[in-house]
Amino acid sequence: MWRRSSSLLACRTPYAASYSVGSARSFATAAPTTKLFIDNEFVESKTTEWIDLRNPATQEVVTRVPITTQEEMKRAADSNARAFSSWRDTPITQRARVMFKLQQLITENMEELAHSVTTENGKTLNDARGSIFRGLEVVEHACSVATINMGETVENVGKNIDTYSYRQPLGVVAGVCPFNFPAMIPLWMFPLAVTCGNTFLLKPSEKDPGAAMILARMAREAGLPPGVLNIIHGARDSVNFICDNEHVRAISFVGSDQAGRHIHDRGTKNGKRVQSNMSAKNHATIMPDANKDATLNALAGAAFGAAGQRCMALTTAIFVGESKEWIPELVERARKLKVNAGHVNGADVGPLISQESKERVLKLIDSGVKEGAHLALDGRKVSVPEYPKGNFIAPTILADVKPHMECYREEIFGPVLLCMTAPTLEDAIHMTNSNPYGNGTAIFTRSGAAARKFQHDIDAGQVGINIPIPVPLPFFSFTGSRGSFVGASHFYGKAGVHFYTQTKTITSLWKEEDLGQFGTTMPIYSK
């Protein structure tokens, strides 16, 4: 079992996007505490209420996360506001150099971050490393943000009149993060925001804030001045503080529908920009002409990786025509995946984040069986002898699923794949488009014509063609749609820069005849 380094213990700090009162709060324990991060200092909270953060594989308390007090949250936001005026006037090239240094530090300390993610979240180490790398790509993109941050100019819109625009930072912006990507999502938020000239108030998930705290330490070492990045912890009260605080101009959110719509409604009512990335039900369409081996491997990895706790997980497979005969082979591949604690070599599927999450997933599996789905692979009673208290569910496959079933209507967020059938590609597209969510989708086929029809007719924000999890690289943007997104503009790329900046347009008149005449004779102004 990996042991936290002294550097991590110094900045210990967890958060949660959804908060369960029954299992979370405590008032005394011997575990180390997670600190606040304000003005480049790790600060012990003065709160009397704490959340016990447990290792999902062992149930050992890893740290206590503070319910940040109102005074502490106000101190953090005020610090962000004070830091803004000098940070926005820092040359953009200098801000970008901080990101170059942060990129170096993340690369050099990848293992520390990955072990923190695995200890608190339960991901396998390889999956943790991969998620951190996807966050690192956004840091690298932030290094070149000046080219996206350029304004526009039109000369001579009228005689001697020019019009030009700048993109300027908003001020204090904030991020509310989910538990499932404790390093990647903060890296999708604050690096781009601060490189654009904003200051950032971050609320990591109370369920696994350790990675965010390590990133704060690295950002300080990279050269971010005091107050540019501050971190608070907590649950509902801290979310509402961010929505209501007068300094906060924009909010980025990733998480559940309920929390996302609450943040969007409350934040926009207070005049803030909000981007809420919410739940998903991502469908894969499997055509009979697809490469069978590649397709089945892709389905198993995308459905069961990260124990299904990804907003871009493939949760539903629609088998078109004869491809439904592949389901038994898919079951056998899923059965071979190894379930174990995330730090164990060879583990394919780690534990779910909490006992509450496990119970919810089990309930949805049970509901599918009761409503008539065929339990083709049952992972409910998996045994992991070394970790008998872990929140484990093995890969589970429900076949013959129908749209009215609760397991289809709800986002399961566990290692469960639903299998449906359709006679034609048109039927599969209709089934996918009838679902309210539009985060991502994929088609597996060897037909260019089928792929083109699918990409044109499908109503989802991100489409994969023989790609199971089509998350765009950061020079594009993360473009979930329909029920999966509500807000002003999308994550990272050009859309992300636009979210974190505002346009100022200047129209100027300089007349040629106003050019001063000068010579060697004595000037006479009264003549």
C-alpha positions in Angstrom: 0.0 0.0 0.0 1.4 3.4 -1.0 2.1 5.8 1.9 1.5 9.5 1.5 4.7 11.6 1.3 5.3 14.3 3.8 4.7 16.9 1.1 1.2 15.5 0.6 0.5 15.4 4.3 1.5 19.0 4.5 -1.3 20.0 2.1 -3.9 17.3 2.9 -7.3 18.5 1.5 -10.5 16.7 0.2 -14.0 17.8 -1.3 -17.3 16.4 -2.6 -19.7 17.4 -5.3 -22.6 15.6 -3.7 -22.7 15.3 0.0 -24.3 12.6 2.2 -25.0 13.9 5.7 -25.4 10.4 7.1 -21.9 9.2 6.3 -19.7 12.2 6.2 -19.4 14.4 9.3 -17.2 13.8 12.3 -15.8 15.9 15.1 -12.7 14.1 16.2 -10.3 11.4 14.8 -6.6 10.8 14.6 -6.4 11.1 10.8 -4.5 14.1 9.3 -6.6 17.1 8.2 -6.9 18.6 4.7 -5.9 22.2 4.7 -7.4 25.2 3.0 -5.1 27.0 0.4 -5.3 30.8 0.7 -2.7 33.4 -0.4 -0.3 30.5 -1.3 -0.4 29.2 2.3 -1.8 25.9 3.5 -4.2 26.9 6.3 -5.8 24.8 9.0 -9.5 25.4 9.1 -11.1 26.7 12.3 -14.3 24.7 11.5 -15.8 22.3 14.1 -17.3 20.0 11.4 -15.3 17.6 9.3 -15.9 15.0 6.6 -14.1 11.7 7.0 -12.5 10.6 3.7 -12.2 6.9 3.4 -10.0 4.8 1.1 -12.6 3.0 -1.1 -10.8 -0.3 -1.0 -10.0 -0.5 2.8 -12.5 2.0 4.5 -9.5 3.4 6.4 -9.9 7.1 7.1 -7.3 8.8 4.9 -7.9 12.4 6.0 -10.5 14.7 7.5 -11.9 17.4 5.1 -13.1 20.6 6.7 -16.6 22.1 6.2 -15.0 25.6 5.5 -16.6 28.3 7.6 -18.3 31.4 6.0 -15.5 33.6 7.3 -12.8 31.4 5.7 -14.6 31.3 2.4 -15.0 35.1 2.4 -11.3 35.4 3.2 -10.4 33.3 0.2 -12.7 35.2 -2.2 -11.5 38.5 -1.0 -7.9 37.3 -1.5 -8.8 36.4 -5.1 -10.3 39.8 -5.7 -7.2 41.7 -4.3 -4.9 39.6 -6.4 -6.8 40.2 -9.7 -5.7 43.8 -10.5 -1.9 43.0 -10.5 -2.3 39.5 -12.1 -4.4 40.8 -15.0 -1.6 43.4 -15.7 1.0 40.7 -15.7 2.1 40.2 -19.4 0.4 37.2 -20.9 3.8 35.8 -21.9 4.8 35.8 -18.3 1.5 34.1 -17.2 2.2 31.4 -19.9 5.7 30.8 -18.5 4.1 29.8 -15.2 2.1 27.2 -17.1 5.3 25.9 -18.7 6.8 25.4 -15.3 3.6 23.8 -14.0 3.7 21.4 -16.9 7.2 20.4 -15.9 6.3 19.9 -12.3 3.2 17.8 -13.1 5.3 15.6 -15.4 8.0 15.2 -12.8 5.5 14.4 -10.0 3.0 12.2 -12.0 3.4 9.3 -9.6 2.7 11.3 -6.5 -0.5 12.6 -8.1 -1.5 9.2 -9.4 -1.1 7.5 -6.0 -3.1 10.3 -4.4 -6.0 9.7 -6.9 -5.8 5.9 -6.3 -5.8 6.2 -2.5 -8.7 8.6 -2.3 -10.8 7.7 -5.4 -10.0 4.1 -6.0 -8.9 4.3 -9.7 -6.3 1.9 -10.9 -2.9 3.5 -11.1 -2.8 3.2 -14.9 -6.2 4.9 -15.1 -5.1 7.6 -12.7 -2.0 8.3 -14.8 -4.1 8.5 -17.9 -6.6 10.9 -16.4 -3.7 13.2 -15.1 -2.2 13.2 -18.6 -5.5 14.4 -20.1 -5.4 17.3 -17.6 -1.7 17.9 -18.4 -2.7 18.4 -22.1 -4.9 21.4 -21.1 -1.9 22.9 -19.2 0.2 22.5 -22.3 -2.6 24.2 -24.3 -2.7 27.0 -21.8 0.9 27.8 -22.6 -0.2 28.9 -26.1 -3.3 30.7 -25.0 -2.2 34.1 -26.4 -2.9 33.0 -29.9 -6.6 32.3 -29.0 -6.8 35.4 -26.8 -6.2 37.8 -29.7 -8.8 40.4 -30.5 -9.9 41.6 -34.0 -9.2 44.8 -35.9 -10.9 46.6 -38.9 -9.1 49.6 -40.2 -11.0 52.6 -41.7 -14.5 51.6 -40.8 -15.0 55.3 -41.5 -12.7 58.1 -42.5 -9.8 58.0 -40.1 -11.8 55.6 -37.8 -10.6 52.2 -36.7 -12.4 49.6 -34.7 -10.6 46.9 -32.7 -11.4 44.5 -29.9 -9.6 42.9 -26.9 -10.4 39.8 -25.0 -10.0 40.7 -21.3 -10.2 38.6 -18.1 -13.4 38.6 -16.1 -12.0 38.8 -12.6 -12.5 36.1 -9.9 -13.8 32.9 -11.4 -14.6 29.6 -9.6 -14.7 25.9 -10.2 -16.8 23.1 -8.5 -15.3 19.7 -9.2 -16.6 16.1 -9.1 -15.1 13.1 -7.4 -14.4 11.0 -10.5 -11.5 13.0 -11.9 -9.8 14.7 -8.9 -6.8 15.9 -10.9 -8.0 16.1 -14.5 -11.0 18.4 -13.9 -9.2 21.0 -11.8 -6.6 21.0 -14.6 -9.4 21.6 -17.1 -10.4 24.7 -15.1 -7.8 26.8 -13.4 -4.8 26.7 -15.8 -6.7 28.2 -18.7 -8.6 30.6 -16.5 -5.5 32.1 -14.8 -3.5 32.2 -18.0 -6.3 34.4 -19.4 -5.6 36.7 -16.5 -8.3 35.7 -14.0 -7.9 34.6 -10.4 -9.5 31.3 -9.4 -11.4 30.0 -6.4 -11.4 26.1 -6.5 -13.7 23.7 -4.7 -12.5 20.2 -5.2 -14.7 17.2 -4.3 -14.7 16.6 -0.6 -14.5 12.9 -1.4 -11.0 13.2 -2.9 -9.3 16.6 -2.7 -5.8 15.4 -2.2 -4.8 15.8 -5.9 -6.1 19.3 -6.0 -4.0 20.2 -3.0 -0.8 18.8 -4.6 -1.6 20.8 -7.8 -1.9 23.9 -5.6 1.6 23.3 -4.2 2.9 22.9 -7.7 1.2 26.0 -8.9 2.8 28.0 -6.1 6.2 26.5 -7.0 5.6 27.3 -10.6 5.2 31.0 -9.8 1.5 31.8 -9.3 1.4 34.8 -7.0 -0.6 34.7 -3.7 -4.3 34.9 -4.2 -4.4 33.8 -7.8 -5.4 30.3 -6.9 -7.3 29.7 -3.6 -9.0 26.4 -2.5 -11.9 25.9 -0.1 -13.7 22.7 0.9 -17.1 21.6 1.9 -20.4 20.7 0.4 -23.7 22.5 -0.2 -22.8 25.6 1.8 -19.6 26.2 -0.1 -21.4 25.7 -3.4 -24.0 28.3 -2.4 -21.2 30.7 -1.3 -19.6 30.5 -4.7 -23.0 31.1 -6.4 -23.7 34.1 -4.2 -20.4 35.8 -3.6 -20.1 39.3 -5.2 -16.5 38.8 -6.4 -17.2 35.6 -8.4 -18.0 36.4 -12.1 -18.1 32.9 -13.6 -18.5 29.3 -12.4 -17.3 26.0 -14.0 -19.1 22.9 -12.8 -18.9 19.1 -13.5 -21.2 16.7 -11.7 -24.8 15.6 -11.2 -27.9 17.0 -12.9 -29.4 18.2 -9.6 -26.2 20.0 -8.5 -25.5 21.4 -12.0 -29.0 22.9 -12.5 -28.9 24.3 -9.0 -25.6 26.0 -9.6 -26.7 27.2 -13.1 -30.0 28.6 -11.8 -28.6 30.2 -8.6 -25.4 31.5 -10.3 -27.2 33.1 -13.3 -29.7 34.7 -11.1 -26.8 36.4 -9.4 -25.5 37.6 -12.8 -22.7 35.0 -13.2 -21.7 33.0 -16.2 -22.1 29.3 -15.6 -21.0 26.2 -17.5 -22.6 23.1 -16.0 -21.4 19.7 -17.4 -23.8 17.2 -16.0 -25.0 13.6 -16.4 -24.8 11.4 -19.4 -26.1 8.2 -21.0 -23.6 7.5 -23.8 -24.7 5.0 -26.4 -22.5 3.0 -28.8 -24.0 1.7 -32.1 -22.4 -1.6 -33.3 -22.9 -2.4 -36.9 -22.6 -6.0 -38.2 -19.7 -5.0 -40.5 -17.5 -3.7 -37.6 -14.2 -5.2 -36.6 -15.5 -7.6 -34.0 -12.3 -8.0 -31.9 -11.5 -4.3 -31.8 -15.2 -3.4 -31.1 -15.6 -5.8 -28.2 -12.3 -4.7 -26.6 -13.4 -1.1 -27.0 -16.8 -1.7 -25.4 -15.3 -3.6 -22.4 -12.7 -0.9 -21.8 -15.1 2.1 -22.2 -17.9 0.5 -20.1 -15.9 -0.9 -17.2 -12.8 1.3 -16.9 -12.7 3.6 -13.9 -15.5 1.3 -12.5 -17.8 3.0 -14.9 -17.4 6.3 -13.0 -16.9 8.5 -16.1 -19.2 11.0 -17.6 -18.0 9.7 -21.0 -18.3 6.0 -20.2 -20.1 3.9 -22.8 -23.1 2.8 -20.7 -25.4 1.5 -23.4 -24.5 -0.7 -26.5 -27.0 -0.9 -29.3 -26.3 -4.0 -31.4 -27.7 -3.6 -34.9 -28.9 -6.7 -36.8 -26.7 -9.7 -36.6 -24.1 -8.0 -34.3 -26.3 -9.0 -31.3 -24.8 -12.4 -31.7 -21.5 -10.9 -30.3 -23.0 -10.3 -26.8 -21.9 -13.7 -25.4 -18.3 -13.0 -26.5 -18.5 -9.5 -24.9 -19.6 -11.2 -21.6 -16.6 -13.5 -21.7 -14.2 -10.6 -22.2 -15.8 -8.6 -19.4 -15.6 -11.6 -17.1 -11.8 -11.8 -17.5 -11.3 -8.2 -16.2 -9.6 -8.3 -12.8 -11.3 -6.5 -9.9 -9.0 -5.3 -7.1 -7.7 -2.3 -5.2 -6.4 0.3 -7.6 -2.8 0.2 -6.4 -2.5 -3.6 -7.0 -0.6 -4.5 -10.2 -2.9 -6.0 -12.9 -6.1 -4.5 -11.5 -8.5 -3.6 -14.3 -11.5 -2.4 -12.2 -11.2 -0.7 -8.9 -13.8 0.1 -6.2 -16.5 2.6 -6.4 -16.0 5.8 -4.5 -18.2 5.1 -1.5 -20.5 2.6 0.0 -23.5 4.8 -0.9 -22.5 4.7 -4.6 -22.2 0.9 -4.4 -25.6 0.6 -2.9 -27.1 2.9 -5.6 -25.6 0.9 -8.4 -26.8 -2.4 -6.9 -30.3 -1.0 -6.6 -30.3 -0.1 -10.3 -29.0 -3.5 -11.3 -31.8 -5.1 -9.2 -34.4 -2.8 -10.8 -33.3 -3.9 -14.3 -33.7 -7.6 -13.4 -37.1 -7.0 -11.9 -38.3 -5.1 -14.9 -37.3 -7.9 -17.3 -33.7 -7.4 -18.4 -31.5 -10.4 -18.7 -28.6 -10.5 -16.3 -25.9 -11.8 -18.8 -23.1 -11.1 -16.4 -23.6 -10.6 -12.6 -20.9 -8.7 -10.7 -22.9 -7.9 -7.6 -21.3 -10.5 -5.3 -17.6 -10.2 -6.4 -15.1 -11.2 -3.7 -11.8 -9.5 -3.2 -10.3 -11.4 -0.3 -7.5 -9.0 0.4 -9.9 -6.1 0.7 -13.2 -7.5 2.0 -14.5 -4.0 3.0 -14.0 -2.5 -0.4 -16.8 -0.9 -2.5 -16.4 -3.5 -5.3 -18.8 -4.4 -8.0 -17.4 -6.5 -10.9 -18.4 -5.8 -14.5 -22.1 -6.4 -15.0 -24.0 -6.7 -18.3 -27.8 -6.4 -18.6 -29.2 -7.5 -22.0 -32.7 -7.1 -23.5 -32.9 -3.6 -21.9 -35.9 -1.5 -22.8 -36.1 2.4 -22.7 -38.8 2.4 -20.0 -36.6 0.6 -17.5 -35.1 2.6 -14.6 -31.6 1.3 -15.2 -31.8 2.9 -18.7 -33.4 6.2 -17.6 -30.9 6.8 -14.8 -27.2 7.4 -15.1 -25.8 4.3 -13.3 -22.2 5.5 -12.7 -20.9 2.0 -12.1 -19.4 -0.9 -14.0 -22.6 -1.8 -15.7 -23.2 -2.1 -19.5 -26.8 -2.1 -20.9 -27.3 -4.0 -24.1 -30.1 -3.2 -26.5 -30.9 -4.3 -30.1 -32.1 -2.5 -33.2 -32.9 -3.8 -36.7 -31.3 -0.9 -38.6 -28.9 2.0 -38.2 -31.8 4.4 -38.5 -33.5 2.7 -35.5 -30.3 2.9 -33.5 -29.9 6.6 -34.2 -33.5 7.2 -33.2 -33.0 5.3 -29.9 -29.9 7.3 -29.1 -31.6 10.6 -30.0 -34.6 9.8 -27.9 -32.5 9.7 -24.8 -32.4 13.1 -23.1 -28.6 13.2 -22.7 -26.1 14.3 -25.3 -22.6 14.1 -23.9 -21.1 11.5 -26.3 -21.8 8.6 -28.6 -19.9 6.2 -30.9 -20.4 4.0 -33.9 -18.4 1.0 -34.8 -18.4 0.2 -38.5 -16.2 -0.4 -41.6 -18.6 1.6 -43.7 -17.8 5.2 -44.5 -21.4 5.8 -45.6 -22.8 4.5 -42.3 -20.3 6.5 -40.3 -21.1 9.7 -42.2 -24.9 9.2 -41.8 -24.4 8.6 -38.1 -22.2 11.6 -37.5 -24.7 13.8 -39.4 -27.9 12.5 -37.9 -26.9 11.8 -34.3 -27.8 14.5 -31.7 -24.8 14.3 -29.3 -22.1 16.8 -28.7 -19.1 14.4 -29.1 -19.1 11.6 -31.7 -16.6 8.7 -32.0 -16.2 6.7 -35.2 -14.5 3.5 -34.0 -13.4 5.5 -31.0 -15.2 4.5 -27.8 -14.6 7.6 -25.6 -14.3 10.6 -28.0 -13.1 13.3 -25.6 -11.5 16.0 -27.8 -8.0 17.2 -27.3 -7.8 20.7 -25.8 -7.3 22.6 -29.0 -10.9 21.7 -29.6 -13.5 21.9 -26.8 -15.5 19.5 -24.7 -18.9 19.9 -26.3 -21.6 17.9 -24.4 -25.1 18.9 -25.4 -28.8 18.6 -24.6 -29.4 17.3 -21.1 -25.7 16.8 -20.4 -24.9 20.6 -20.5 -26.4 23.9 -19.7 -24.6 27.2 -19.7 -22.7 29.9 -21.5 -19.8 28.1 -23.2 -17.9 24.9 -23.1 -14.7 23.6 -21.5 -11.2 24.4 -22.8 -10.1 25.2 -26.3 -11.5 28.4 -28.0 -14.8 28.0 -26.2 -13.0 27.8 -22.8 -11.1 31.0 -23.5 -14.3 32.8 -24.5 -15.9 31.6 -21.2 -13.2 33.1 -19.1 -12.9 36.4 -21.0 -15.0 39.3 -22.1 -14.7 41.3 -25.3 -14.0 45.0 -25.2 -14.5 46.9 -28.5 -12.8 50.3 -29.1 -13.7 52.7 -31.9 -11.1 55.4 -32.4 -10.9 58.6 -34.5 -7.5 60.2 -35.2 -7.7 62.9 -37.9 -4.8 63.5 -40.2 -5.2 67.2 -40.0 -4.6 67.0 -36.3 -0.9 66.1 -37.0 1.1 68.8 -35.3 3.3 71.1 -37.5 6.6 72.0 -35.9 9.7 73.9 -37.0 12.5 76.2 -35.8 10.6 79.5 -35.6 9.1 80.9 -32.4 5.6 79.5 -32.0 2.8 82.2 -31.8 -0.4 80.8 -30.4 -2.5 84.0 -30.1 -2.3 85.0 -33.8 
